[in-house]
Amino acid sequence: MSIYFIRHGIDDEGFRGGWSQRGLVVEGFRQSEKLGRYLKENQTDFNITRIISSDLQRAIDTSNEIAREIDLPVESSDCWRETNNGVIAGMPHEIVNERYPGLYFSALQMDERYPGGESPLEFFTRISETFSKLCKEQESAHHAENVIVVTHGGVINVIYHTLKGLMWTNKSIKFPASYTSIHKIEYQDGKWGFAFENLVPHI
């Protein structure tokens, strides 16, 4: 059994992400469209039977393009969202820099919340619990099918640190996660581990 984590397609990088509900730009739709076709053309290898997605628009846009190609419903969940960056979500970088100078994820203390948002520790805990729940669901049900989770770079980074046994903080190194990249984890010999990382053959 496998879980494929996919980062959403490219959105407008002139705005703060986090819980922004801004969708993909045209290039992001094209990336997602290509990914969907790639998964369809290689469905025998991937054997995808379920699509789970963050409910933020850029992830939903990506998931819908995939779903259109492989003809599966999308299950959306707020549990797979990126960090809740509160009042600056979706705000232009220039405005954030004027109103909240120096407010970046890596500048926060682990227990310090974004104004109106969550702290790095709260984000890590949310993703760790959500990831653990999905893995246990797969294991306990003895699911033979493979699942896609369309989510965000920060989320995928937490999963990398978790599976590789590395301590995560908001200042940790970031593992590569390109737009619409595929990251495969497999359950073998009683544990989950990476089968391949940051795959982008469709681009």
VOLOMAR-269542 format. One line per 2 residues: number of its first residue (from 1); for each residue x, y, z of N, C-alpha, C. Coordinates in steps of 0.2 Angstrom, whole numbers. Example, Ala and Ser with C-alpha at 12.3 -4.5 7.8 and 13.67 -1.06 7.14 Angstrom:
BEGIN
1> 66,-28,39,62,-22,39,66,-16,39; 64,-11,35,68,-5,36,64,0,39;
This chain:
BEGIN
1> 4,-6,0,0,0,0,4,6,0; 2,11,-3,6,17,-4,2,24,-3;
3> 5,29,-1,2,36,-1,6,40,-5; 3,44,-10,7,48,-14,5,56,-12;
5> 10,59,-9,9,66,-7,11,70,-13; 6,75,-15,7,79,-21,7,86,-18;
7> 12,90,-20,11,98,-19,7,101,-24; 3,106,-22,-2,109,-27,2,112,-33;
9> -1,114,-38,2,118,-43,4,125,-41; 7,129,-46,10,135,-44,4,140,-44;
11> 4,144,-38,-1,150,-37,3,156,-38; 0,162,-37,3,168,-37,7,170,-32;
13> 14,170,-33,19,170,-28,20,177,-25; 16,182,-28,16,189,-25,12,190,-19;
15> 9,184,-16,5,185,-10,7,180,-5; 6,181,1,7,176,6,3,170,6;
17> 5,164,7,1,158,6,-2,156,12; 0,151,16,-3,149,22,-10,147,20;
19> -15,150,24,-22,149,23,-25,153,18; -21,156,13,-24,160,8,-29,156,4;
21> -34,158,1,-39,155,-3,-38,157,-10; -33,160,-12,-31,161,-19,-30,155,-23;
23> -32,154,-29,-31,148,-33,-25,148,-37; -25,143,-41,-19,142,-46,-19,148,-51;
25> -13,149,-54,-13,154,-60,-13,149,-66; -13,151,-72,-14,147,-78,-8,142,-78;
27> -2,144,-76,3,139,-77,2,133,-72; -1,135,-66,-3,130,-61,-8,125,-63;
29> -13,127,-67,-18,123,-70,-15,118,-75; -10,121,-79,-7,117,-84,-3,112,-81;
31> 1,113,-76,5,108,-72,1,103,-70; -5,105,-67,-10,100,-64,-13,95,-69;
33> -15,99,-74,-17,95,-80,-13,90,-83; -6,92,-83,-1,87,-86,0,81,-81;
35> 0,83,-74,0,78,-69,-5,73,-69; -12,75,-70,-17,71,-71,-17,66,-77;
37> -14,69,-82,-13,64,-88,-8,59,-87; -3,61,-84,3,57,-82,0,51,-78;
39> -4,53,-73,-6,48,-68,-11,43,-72; -15,46,-76,-20,42,-80,-16,37,-85;
41> -11,39,-88,-7,35,-93,-3,30,-89; -2,31,-83,2,26,-79,-2,23,-73;
43> -9,23,-74,-13,21,-69,-12,13,-67; -9,9,-71,-8,2,-69,-2,2,-64;
45> 2,7,-64,8,7,-59,6,11,-53; 2,16,-54,0,20,-48,-6,17,-44;
47> -11,14,-48,-17,11,-45,-20,15,-40; -22,22,-42,-25,26,-37,-32,25,-37;
49> -35,25,-30,-42,24,-30,-45,29,-25; -41,34,-23,-44,39,-18,-40,45,-18;
51> -43,51,-19,-40,57,-19,-42,61,-12; -37,63,-8,-39,67,-2,-35,74,-4;
53> -38,79,-2,-35,86,-3,-36,91,2; -31,95,3,-32,101,7,-38,105,4;
55> -42,108,9,-48,112,6,-46,119,4; -39,121,4,-37,127,1,-38,127,-6;
57> -40,133,-9,-42,133,-16,-36,131,-21; -30,132,-19,-24,130,-24,-24,123,-24;
59> -25,119,-18,-25,112,-18,-31,109,-21; -37,112,-20,-43,110,-23,-42,110,-31;
61> -40,116,-34,-39,116,-41,-35,111,-44; -29,109,-40,-25,104,-42,-28,97,-42;
63> -32,96,-37,-35,90,-36,-40,89,-41; -44,94,-43,-49,93,-48,-47,92,-55;
65> -41,94,-56,-37,93,-63,-35,85,-63; -33,83,-57,-31,76,-57,-37,71,-57;
67> -42,73,-54,-49,70,-53,-52,69,-60; -51,75,-64,-55,75,-71,-51,70,-75;
69> -45,68,-74,-42,63,-78,-43,56,-76; -42,55,-69,-43,48,-67,-50,46,-64;
71> -54,51,-65,-61,50,-64,-63,47,-57; -60,51,-52,-62,49,-45,-64,56,-41;
73> -68,55,-36,-71,60,-32,-65,63,-28; -65,70,-26,-61,73,-21,-63,73,-14;
75> -60,71,-9,-62,72,-2,-58,77,1; -61,83,2,-57,89,5,-57,89,12;
77> -52,91,15,-51,92,22,-47,98,24; -49,101,30,-45,107,32,-39,104,36;
79> -39,98,38,-33,95,42,-27,95,38; -27,95,31,-21,95,27,-19,102,25;
81> -22,107,28,-20,114,26,-13,116,28; -10,121,24,-3,124,26,-4,127,33;
83> 1,130,35,1,134,42,-4,139,41; -8,140,47,-13,145,48,-9,152,49;
85> -8,156,44,-4,162,45,-9,168,46; -15,167,49,-19,172,51,-21,178,47;
87> -20,184,50,-22,190,46,-18,191,40; -12,188,39,-9,190,33,-10,185,27;
89> -14,180,28,-16,175,23,-19,178,16; -15,177,11,-17,180,4,-16,187,4;
91> -12,190,8,-10,197,8,-4,198,3; -4,204,-1,2,205,-5,8,206,0;
93> 14,203,-3,20,203,1,22,211,3; 21,215,-1,22,222,0,18,225,6;
95> 12,223,6,8,226,12,10,223,18; 11,216,18,13,213,24,20,216,27;
97> 24,217,22,31,220,25,30,227,28; 25,231,25,24,237,28,20,237,35;
99> 15,232,35,11,232,42,14,227,47; 17,222,45,20,217,49,27,216,48;
101> 32,221,48,39,220,46,42,214,50; 45,209,46,49,204,49,44,198,51;
103> 38,198,49,34,193,51,34,187,46; 38,182,47,39,176,43,39,170,48;
105> 37,165,44,36,158,48,43,157,52; 48,157,49,55,155,52,57,160,57;
107> 54,166,58,55,171,63,51,170,69; 46,166,69,42,164,75,46,160,80;
109> 44,161,86,46,156,91,41,149,90; 43,144,92,39,138,91,32,138,94;
111> 32,142,100,25,142,103,22,149,102; 25,153,97,22,160,95,17,159,89;
113> 12,162,90,7,161,85,7,167,80; 6,166,74,4,171,69,-2,175,72;
115> -2,182,71,-8,186,73,-14,183,70; -19,180,74,-25,177,71,-24,170,69;
117> -18,167,69,-16,160,67,-14,156,72; -10,151,69,-7,146,74,1,146,74;
119> 3,143,79,11,143,80,14,137,76; 20,138,75,24,132,72,23,125,76;
121> 22,125,82,21,119,86,14,117,85; 9,121,85,2,119,83,2,116,76;
123> 5,119,71,5,117,65,8,110,64; 14,109,67,17,102,67,13,97,71;
125> 10,99,76,5,94,80,-1,92,75; -4,97,72,-9,95,68,-7,91,62;
127> -2,92,59,0,88,53,2,81,55; 6,81,61,8,74,63,2,70,65;
129> -3,73,68,-9,69,70,-13,67,64; -13,71,59,-17,70,53,-14,64,49;
131> -7,65,49,-3,60,45,-4,53,49; -3,53,55,-3,47,59,-10,43,58;
133> -15,47,58,-22,45,58,-23,41,51; -21,45,45,-21,42,39,-17,35,38;
135> -11,35,41,-7,29,41,-11,23,44; -13,25,50,-17,20,54,-23,17,51;
137> -27,22,47,-33,20,44,-31,15,38; -26,16,35,-23,12,29,-21,5,32;
139> -17,5,38,-15,-1,41,-21,-5,43; -25,-2,47,-30,-6,51,-36,-9,46;
141> -37,-5,40,-42,-8,36,-38,-13,30; -32,-13,31,-28,-18,26,-29,-15,19;
143> -29,-9,18,-31,-6,12,-25,-8,7; -28,-11,1,-23,-13,-4,-22,-7,-9;
145> -27,-2,-9,-27,3,-14,-22,9,-12; -20,13,-16,-16,18,-15,-20,25,-15;
147> -17,29,-11,-21,36,-10,-16,41,-12; -19,47,-15,-16,53,-16,-18,58,-11;
149> -14,62,-8,-15,67,-4,-12,74,-7; -16,78,-9,-14,84,-12,-14,90,-7;
151> -8,92,-6,-7,97,0,-2,102,-1; 3,104,3,7,110,3,14,108,5;
153> 19,112,3,26,111,4,27,111,11; 25,115,15,26,114,23,24,108,26;
155> 18,106,23,15,99,26,20,93,24; 22,93,18,26,88,15,33,88,19;
157> 35,94,21,42,94,24,41,91,31; 36,92,34,35,89,41,35,82,40;
159> 31,79,35,31,72,34,38,69,33; 42,73,29,49,70,28,53,70,34;
161> 53,75,38,56,75,45,54,69,49; 47,68,49,44,63,53,47,56,51;
163> 46,54,45,48,48,42,56,46,43; 60,52,42,67,51,42,70,52,49;
165> 65,52,54,68,53,61,71,59,63; 70,64,59,73,71,61,69,75,65;
167> 72,79,69,68,84,73,66,90,68; 60,92,69,57,97,65,56,103,69;
169> 58,109,66,56,116,69,55,120,63; 52,126,64,51,131,59,57,134,56;
171> 63,132,58,70,134,56,73,128,52; 70,122,52,73,116,49,74,117,42;
173> 79,113,39,80,113,32,74,111,28; 73,113,22,67,111,18,69,106,13;
175> 65,100,13,66,95,8,63,98,2; 66,96,-4,63,99,-10,56,96,-12;
177> 52,101,-13,45,99,-15,42,104,-21; 44,102,-27,42,106,-32,35,107,-33;
179> 32,112,-37,25,112,-38,23,106,-42; 17,103,-40,15,96,-43,19,90,-42;
181> 24,91,-38,29,85,-37,25,79,-33; 28,73,-35,25,67,-31,30,64,-27;
183> 28,63,-21,32,60,-15,28,54,-13; 31,48,-14,28,41,-13,31,38,-6;
185> 26,36,-2,28,33,4,25,26,4; 28,21,6,26,14,6,26,11,13;
187> 21,6,14,21,2,20,24,-5,19; 30,-6,21,33,-12,21,37,-14,27;
189> 36,-20,28,39,-23,35,37,-19,41; 31,-18,41,28,-15,47,30,-7,48;
191> 32,-4,43,34,3,44,33,7,37; 32,14,38,31,18,32,38,21,30;
193> 40,22,24,46,25,22,45,27,15; 50,32,13,49,35,6,52,30,1;
195> 48,29,-5,50,25,-11,53,30,-16; 50,36,-17,54,41,-21,52,48,-19;
197> 56,53,-20,55,59,-18,55,64,-24; 50,69,-23,50,75,-28,50,73,-35;
199> 46,68,-37,46,66,-44,42,71,-48; 44,73,-54,41,78,-58,42,76,-66;
201> 40,69,-67,41,67,-74,36,70,-79; 31,73,-77,26,76,-81,27,83,-83;
203> 32,86,-80,34,93,-81,39,94,-87;
